[in-house]
Amino acid sequence: MSRPVVYIRGMTDALVIFEHNNLHPLGGLLKRGYRHVWCAVIDERAHSWIGHDMRLEGHVTTVLCEPDYPLVQYLRDQGKEVIAIEREARRTPGPFILNNCVGLTKSICGIRSSALTPWQLRQHLIKSRSGDIACHASPST
């Protein structure tokens, strides 16, 4: 079953992707269906979607596909929830940046939020931009 995509604001240049998989020993304590988050952003110079993922072994950056590839549909077909946003051009305020998947996603996408878990980040994105949502995502069961 594919999950709906949530569109936020005008031009989409970043995707925030939520998924169930998390190999961290404490991953089981996180909300089911929202145990991991990563992001994909459009890189104008490389003319492609670039994925940024914080895994147990560290930060992994991957060229995913060309901008015209239906990446959102592909991710949804894989059972992931996708929130499409317009990336903010801002630095993450220091001196501390959360060193996990949520911290990396917030930093790369320029999201200002006190979220510590993927579920909290999802709730922040939906609540803070609720007037711009084209459709609501349904939580996985």
C-alpha positions in Angstrom: 0.0 0.0 0.0 1.5 3.3 -1.0 1.3 6.3 1.3 0.2 9.8 0.2 2.7 12.6 -0.3 2.3 15.9 1.4 3.1 19.0 -0.6 4.2 22.1 1.2 4.6 25.6 -0.2 5.4 26.5 -3.8 8.4 25.0 -5.5 9.5 21.7 -4.2 13.3 21.3 -4.0 13.5 18.9 -1.1 11.8 15.7 0.1 11.7 14.6 3.7 11.3 10.8 3.7 10.0 8.8 6.7 10.4 5.1 7.0 10.0 2.2 9.4 13.5 0.7 9.2 16.0 1.6 11.9 18.8 -0.6 13.0 19.8 1.5 16.0 19.5 -0.5 19.3 16.9 2.0 20.6 15.0 2.2 17.3 12.2 0.0 18.8 11.3 2.8 21.2 10.4 5.2 18.3 6.9 5.5 16.8 6.2 2.6 14.5 6.4 3.7 10.8 8.5 6.8 11.8 11.7 5.3 13.1 14.0 6.9 10.5 14.1 10.0 8.4 16.3 11.2 5.5 16.1 13.8 2.8 16.6 14.2 -0.9 17.4 17.7 -2.4 17.8 18.9 -5.9 21.3 19.9 -6.8 21.2 22.4 -9.6 24.8 21.9 -10.5 24.6 18.1 -10.8 21.1 18.3 -12.2 20.0 15.5 -10.0 18.3 14.5 -6.7 20.9 13.9 -4.0 20.0 11.8 -1.0 21.4 12.5 2.5 21.0 9.7 5.0 22.5 9.4 8.5 23.0 5.7 9.2 24.8 3.8 12.0 28.0 4.0 10.0 27.7 7.7 9.4 26.4 10.3 6.8 25.9 8.8 3.4 25.4 11.0 0.4 24.0 9.4 -2.8 23.1 10.6 -6.3 19.6 9.2 -6.7 18.2 10.2 -10.1 17.5 13.1 -12.5 15.0 15.8 -11.4 12.3 14.6 -13.8 12.3 11.1 -12.5 9.1 10.3 -10.5 11.1 9.9 -7.3 8.1 10.7 -5.0 6.0 8.0 -6.5 8.9 5.5 -6.4 9.4 6.2 -2.7 5.7 6.0 -1.9 5.6 2.6 -3.8 8.3 1.5 -1.4 6.0 2.2 1.6 7.7 5.5 2.7 5.9 8.7 3.6 7.2 11.7 1.7 6.8 15.4 2.6 7.8 17.7 -0.2 9.1 21.1 0.9 10.8 24.2 -0.3 14.3 24.1 1.3 15.2 27.1 3.4 18.6 28.7 2.8 19.9 29.1 6.4 22.6 27.7 8.6 21.7 25.6 11.6 22.2 27.7 14.7 25.1 26.4 16.8 26.9 25.4 18.8 25.1 22.1 18.8 23.5 20.1 16.0 21.7 16.9 16.8 23.9 14.1 15.5 21.2 11.7 14.2 19.0 11.4 11.2 16.6 14.1 12.4 19.5 16.6 13.0 21.0 15.9 9.6 17.6 16.3 7.8 16.9 19.6 9.7 20.3 21.0 8.9 20.3 20.1 5.2 16.7 21.3 4.6 17.0 24.4 6.8 14.2 23.3 9.1 14.0 25.2 12.4 12.4 22.8 14.9 13.1 21.3 18.3 12.1 17.9 17.0 14.3 15.0 18.3 12.6 12.1 16.7 11.3 11.5 13.1 7.7 11.6 14.4 8.2 14.9 16.0 9.8 16.3 12.8 6.8 15.1 10.8 4.4 16.7 13.2 6.4 20.0 13.1 6.3 20.0 9.3 2.6 19.4 9.1 1.7 21.8 11.9 3.9 24.7 11.0 2.8 24.7 7.3 -0.7 23.3 7.7 -2.2 25.9 5.4 0.0 24.8 2.5 -0.7 21.1 2.6 -2.3 19.6 -0.5 -3.1 16.3 1.1 -2.5 14.7 4.5 -0.4 11.7 5.0 -1.8 8.7 6.8 0.3 7.0 9.4 1.4 3.4 8.7 -0.1 0.6 10.8 
